[in-house]
Amino acid sequence: MIGNIDNLLNILTDLFQKKEVQSIMKEVAEVTGYLWDRGWAERNAGNFSINITEVFTNKELDKLSSYPFYPLKKEYSGIARSLFIISGAGTRMRQVAKNPTGNICFIYINSAGTAYHIIGGEKGEPAIKPSSELATHLAIHQVLHQKKATEKVVLHAHVTELIALTHLPGFDNEDQLNTILLGMHPEALTYIPQGVGFIPYFLPGTEKIAQKTLGVLENHKTIIWEKHGCLAVSKTLAEAFDDLDLLAKMARIYFLCKSTGSEPSRLTANQTGEIRNSTPTVPRD
């Protein structure tokens, strides 16, 4: 049975009226504006997803079970009956910043984890479809669910400074990247103590880079894709942006030191040890 379109539009209206969703959409507008202003989302680059399932009751989710579904190539049983906000295919971050509701999708995963429904549109055909990287986002969210992680957000961006760093000789491995990025300022160790993960170059959008990403996520919340960009998982979209912004600043400090013709001294082993042993996790407001 296919649900009534008028009922579906009522569901969409109810969804936007939730205070939690309104707050998230405000954050979406703010962060996507930052991504565009930083130059980290040229053209239609960059994408994000937010798991908002916990905002809804089972009864509310039940209302979505009778609407048309798009089949998924893989099964995501771990996130069955989950509801997500995801950036729209072909949309620009500058467009999302100005009109987030018109440039994102709300998608619902069916009870088997084998298909998804797009909430919105008319006559069953939505105006905005989810990012072409939907499968990667769902796979990451499934891993987060399996780990019982508190992170609900996945953000991918083309952070200029980090891409530039991976073009330099010797920065094609995780150890060297972390030696530099964690050695430029105490903040990096404070907020990203586990360091950044690294994935050698693969053709963007392929299954290979998706699978490699899932593996690296076991030990990292931020990942650099060689000559491509980076990804962060966090509790909120703002926190995910903050982590990428922090790494970008570490890279800028490195490049600024190098521009003088000198090699940066970096934090010493004693200094980094002191930070790790004495600095508590800094609360995020």
Secondary structure as the mmCIF struct_conf table of DSSP 4:
data_model
#
loop_
_struct_conf.conf_type_id
_struct_conf.id
_struct_conf.beg_label_comp_id
_struct_conf.beg_label_asym_id
_struct_conf.beg_label_seq_id
_struct_conf.end_label_comp_id
_struct_conf.end_label_asym_id
_struct_conf.end_label_seq_id
HELX_LH_PP_P HELX_LH_PP_P1 ILE A 2 ASN A 4
HELX_RH_AL_P HELX_RH_AL_P1 ILE A 5 GLN A 17
BEND BEND1 LYS A 18 LYS A 18
HELX_RH_AL_P HELX_RH_AL_P2 LYS A 19 ARG A 38
TURN_TY1_P TURN_TY1_P1 GLY A 39 GLY A 39
BEND BEND2 ALA A 41 ALA A 41
TURN_TY1_P TURN_TY1_P2 ARG A 43 ASN A 44
STRN STRN1 ASN A 47 ASN A 51
HELX_RH_3T_P HELX_RH_3T_P1 THR A 53 VAL A 55
BEND BEND3 PHE A 56 PHE A 56
HELX_RH_AL_P HELX_RH_AL_P3 ASN A 58 ASP A 62
TURN_TY1_P TURN_TY1_P3 LYS A 63 SER A 66
BEND BEND4 TYR A 67 TYR A 67
STRN STRN2 TYR A 70 PRO A 71
HELX_LH_PP_P HELX_LH_PP_P2 LEU A 72 LEU A 72
BEND BEND5 LYS A 73 LYS A 74
HELX_RH_3T_P HELX_RH_3T_P2 SER A 77 ILE A 79
TURN_TY1_P TURN_TY1_P4 ALA A 80 ARG A 81
STRN STRN3 LEU A 83 SER A 87
STRN STRN4 GLY A 88 GLY A 88
TURN_TY1_P TURN_TY1_P5 ALA A 89 GLY A 90
HELX_RH_AL_P HELX_RH_AL_P4 MET A 93 LYS A 98
HELX_RH_AL_P HELX_RH_AL_P5 PRO A 100 ASN A 103
STRN STRN5 ILE A 104 ILE A 109
TURN_TY1_P TURN_TY1_P6 SER A 111 ALA A 112
BEND BEND6 GLY A 113 THR A 114
STRN STRN6 ALA A 115 ILE A 119
STRN STRN7 GLU A 122 GLU A 122
TURN_TY1_P TURN_TY1_P7 LYS A 123 GLY A 124
STRN STRN8 GLU A 125 GLU A 125
BEND BEND7 ALA A 127 ILE A 128
STRN STRN9 PRO A 130 PRO A 130
TURN_TY1_P TURN_TY1_P8 SER A 132 GLU A 133
HELX_RH_AL_P HELX_RH_AL_P6 LEU A 134 GLN A 146
TURN_TY1_P TURN_TY1_P9 LYS A 147 LYS A 148
BEND BEND8 THR A 150 THR A 150
STRN STRN10 VAL A 153 ALA A 157
HELX_RH_AL_P HELX_RH_AL_P7 THR A 160 THR A 166
TURN_TY1_P TURN_TY1_P10 HIS A 167 HIS A 167
BEND BEND9 LEU A 168 LEU A 168
TURN_TY1_P TURN_TY1_P11 PRO A 169 GLY A 170
BEND BEND10 ASP A 172 ASN A 173
HELX_RH_AL_P HELX_RH_AL_P8 GLU A 174 LEU A 181
TURN_TY1_P TURN_TY1_P12 LEU A 182 GLY A 183
BEND BEND11 MET A 184 MET A 184
HELX_RH_AL_P HELX_RH_AL_P9 PRO A 186 TYR A 191
TURN_TY1_P TURN_TY1_P13 PRO A 193 GLN A 194
STRN STRN11 GLY A 197 ILE A 199
TURN_TY1_P TURN_TY1_P14 PRO A 204 GLY A 205
BEND BEND12 THR A 206 THR A 206
HELX_RH_AL_P HELX_RH_AL_P10 GLU A 207 VAL A 216
TURN_TY1_P TURN_TY1_P15 LEU A 217 ASN A 219
BEND BEND13 LYS A 221 LYS A 221
STRN STRN12 THR A 222 TRP A 225
TURN_TY1_P TURN_TY1_P16 GLU A 226 HIS A 228
STRN STRN13 GLY A 229 SER A 234
BEND BEND14 LYS A 235 THR A 236
HELX_RH_AL_P HELX_RH_AL_P11 LEU A 237 SER A 259
TURN_TY1_P TURN_TY1_P17 THR A 260 GLY A 261
BEND BEND15 SER A 262 SER A 262
HELX_RH_AL_P HELX_RH_AL_P12 ALA A 269 SER A 278
HELX_LH_PP_P HELX_LH_PP_P3 THR A 279 PRO A 283
#
